[in-house]
C-alpha cells in the first residue's frame, strides 16, 4: 500500500521543505514581482510566487525581502 506523499512526489508536487529554495534562489523573481506589486505584503508575495512562478517558499524566507 502506497502513501499519499508517494503519489505527490511522483506528480512533481513537492512541499516547501523538499524544494529547499533559499534567498538566493528567489531573489531575481522577487525583484520582478516587487516591480509589479510594490506594496504587497509577505502573505501576498508568497501567494504570488506560488501562483505566478509555481514556487513554494516559507514565510521565514520571505522576511528577508
N, C-alpha and C positions, 0 to 999 in steps of 0.2 A: 504494500500500500504506500502510495506517494503522498508527500505533504504538499500543502498549498504553496509553500515557499519554493519548492522544486519547480512547480509549474510557472511561477513568476520569473524565476531565473531563466528558464527555457524561453520564455516570451521576451526576454530582454528588459523586463520591468524591475530594475534594481532599486533598492531603497537608498536613502541618503547616505548611510554609513558605508554601504557597499560601493557606491560611486566614488566616495572619498575625494570629493572636489575641495580644493583649498582656495585660499585668497588669490594666489597667482593664476589659478585655472579660470576663475570667473572675472578677473579684472577687466579684460577687454570688452566682454559682454556687458558688464556693469557700466562701463563708460558710455557705451551706446545707449543703454536704457536710461541712464541719467540725463542724457541729452534730450530724449523724447519725453521723459517723465521727471522733471527736476524736483517736484515737491512730493514725490511718492515716498511713503514710509517703508519701514522694514518689511512689514507683512505684505504690502502691495508689491514691493520689489521681488520678494520671494515668490509671490504668485506669478508675476510677470516672467521671471526666469523659468518657472515651470511651464507656463502656457506658451510662451514665445520661443524658448530655446530648449525645452524638454530637459532642463537641469534641475535636479532636486538638491537644494542647499539648506543647511541648517541655519536657524536664526543666529546662532553663535557666530558663524562665518559672516553673516550679513552685517553684523555690528561694526565690522572694520571699514565699512564704506559709508 
